[in-house]
Amino acid sequence: MKNYMKMFEASMDSVVRPVLQDAADMTPQQRKLANLGRVLMDLAVTTKDDALANLMASVGDSLTRFGTSFGPKNLDELMKKTGASKEIINKLLQHAQAVADHKTSLANDHEDGGLDDTDDDEFAEPSDADMAAQADRAARGK
């Protein structure tokens, strides 16, 4: 039985290794396109227009595999695989980049404490009622 397991593991390694090697050998541009593709696929889920959602999902999926063994190698192949024109692909990429930039800025603001006050200690500061009482006492001269 152990020999079968070793043979199975060796067989699986021979199948998986090239796929993992492709992922490790991605260029920075391919990584960026893959990230934008993921953004487009996420956006497709919430898009009301079915045709647009399907196109966004198709382009996004192809972008995640751009430059890999089974993915498109250039813009012409991407256009052929998705059925989208160059202009539409460019608009989708610009939109995905804007959304990605916005998400990054939101994450940075949150880390800086700008958007969320979860780290604030609300009980360290006097409440509005305490401030009003202090103002009343000061006004009465007490």
C-alpha positions as CSV (number, residue, x, y, z in Angstrom):
1,M,0.0,0.0,0.0
2,K,2.9,2.4,0.8
3,N,4.3,2.0,-2.7
4,Y,1.0,3.0,-4.2
5,M,0.9,6.1,-2.0
6,K,4.5,7.0,-3.0
7,M,3.6,6.5,-6.7
8,F,0.4,8.7,-6.2
9,E,2.4,11.4,-4.5
10,A,5.0,11.4,-7.2
11,S,2.3,11.6,-9.8
12,M,0.6,14.5,-8.1
13,D,3.9,16.3,-7.7
14,S,4.6,16.0,-11.4
15,V,1.2,17.5,-12.1
16,V,1.2,20.3,-9.5
17,R,4.8,21.4,-9.8
18,P,4.5,23.1,-13.2
19,V,1.3,24.9,-12.1
20,L,3.1,26.2,-9.0
21,Q,6.1,27.1,-11.0
22,D,4.0,29.2,-13.4
23,A,2.5,31.1,-10.4
24,A,6.0,31.7,-9.0
25,D,7.4,32.9,-12.3
26,M,4.8,35.7,-12.8
27,T,6.2,39.1,-13.7
28,P,5.1,42.2,-11.7
29,Q,2.8,43.1,-14.7
30,Q,1.2,39.7,-14.6
31,R,0.6,40.0,-10.9
32,K,-0.9,43.5,-11.3
33,L,-3.2,42.2,-14.1
34,A,-4.2,39.2,-12.0
35,N,-5.1,41.5,-9.1
36,L,-7.1,43.7,-11.3
37,G,-8.8,40.6,-12.7
38,R,-9.8,39.6,-9.2
39,V,-11.2,43.1,-8.6
40,L,-13.3,42.8,-11.8
41,M,-14.6,39.4,-10.8
42,D,-15.6,40.8,-7.3
43,L,-17.3,43.8,-8.9
44,A,-19.2,41.5,-11.4
45,V,-21.0,39.9,-8.4
46,T,-22.7,43.1,-7.4
47,T,-23.3,44.5,-10.9
48,K,-27.0,44.7,-11.8
49,D,-26.6,44.5,-15.6
50,D,-26.2,40.8,-16.4
51,A,-24.4,41.4,-19.7
52,L,-21.9,43.8,-18.1
53,A,-21.4,41.4,-15.1
54,N,-20.7,38.5,-17.4
55,L,-18.2,40.5,-19.4
56,M,-16.5,41.8,-16.2
57,A,-16.2,38.2,-14.9
58,S,-14.9,36.9,-18.2
59,V,-12.3,39.6,-18.6
60,G,-11.4,39.3,-14.9
61,D,-10.9,35.5,-15.2
62,S,-8.8,35.8,-18.3
63,L,-6.6,38.5,-16.6
64,T,-5.9,36.2,-13.6
65,R,-4.4,33.7,-16.1
66,F,-2.7,36.3,-18.3
67,G,0.7,35.1,-19.5
68,T,0.3,31.6,-18.1
69,S,0.2,28.3,-20.0
70,F,-3.5,28.4,-20.7
71,G,-4.2,32.1,-20.4
72,P,-4.0,34.8,-23.1
73,K,-0.5,36.0,-23.9
74,N,-1.3,39.4,-25.3
75,L,-4.2,41.9,-25.8
76,D,-5.3,40.3,-29.1
77,E,-5.7,36.9,-27.4
78,L,-7.5,38.5,-24.5
79,M,-9.9,40.2,-26.9
80,K,-10.5,36.9,-28.7
81,K,-11.1,34.9,-25.5
82,T,-13.5,37.5,-23.9
83,G,-15.2,38.9,-27.0
84,A,-14.5,42.4,-25.6
85,S,-13.0,45.3,-27.6
86,K,-9.8,47.0,-26.8
87,E,-11.6,50.1,-25.6
88,I,-13.9,48.1,-23.3
89,I,-11.0,46.2,-21.8
90,N,-9.1,49.5,-21.2
91,K,-12.2,51.0,-19.5
92,L,-12.6,47.9,-17.3
93,L,-8.9,48.0,-16.4
94,Q,-9.2,51.7,-15.5
95,H,-12.3,51.1,-13.4
96,A,-10.7,48.1,-11.6
97,Q,-7.5,50.2,-10.9
98,A,-9.6,53.0,-9.5
99,V,-11.5,50.6,-7.2
100,A,-8.2,48.9,-6.1
101,D,-6.6,52.3,-5.4
102,H,-9.7,53.3,-3.4
103,K,-9.6,50.1,-1.4
104,T,-5.9,50.7,-0.7
105,S,-6.5,54.2,0.5
106,L,-9.3,53.1,2.7
107,A,-7.1,50.4,4.3
108,N,-4.3,52.9,4.8
109,D,-6.7,55.4,6.4
110,H,-8.0,52.7,8.7
111,E,-4.4,51.8,9.7
112,D,-3.7,55.5,10.4
113,G,-6.9,55.7,12.5
114,G,-8.5,58.1,10.1
115,L,-11.7,56.2,9.2
116,D,-12.5,54.1,12.1
117,D,-12.5,54.9,15.8
118,T,-12.4,51.4,17.0
119,D,-9.1,52.1,18.8
120,D,-10.4,55.2,20.5
121,D,-11.2,55.1,24.2
122,E,-14.6,56.8,24.3
123,F,-14.7,56.8,28.1
124,A,-11.4,58.6,28.5
125,E,-13.0,61.9,27.4
126,P,-15.9,63.6,29.3
127,S,-19.3,63.0,27.8
128,D,-21.4,65.7,26.3
129,A,-23.6,65.8,29.5
130,D,-20.4,66.3,31.6
131,M,-19.2,69.1,29.4
132,A,-22.6,70.8,29.6
133,A,-22.7,70.5,33.4
134,Q,-19.2,72.0,33.5
135,A,-20.3,74.9,31.3
136,D,-23.4,75.5,33.5
137,R,-21.2,75.6,36.6
138,A,-18.8,77.9,35.0
139,A,-21.6,80.2,33.9
140,R,-23.1,80.3,37.4
141,G,-19.6,81.1,38.8
142,K,-19.4,78.0,41.0
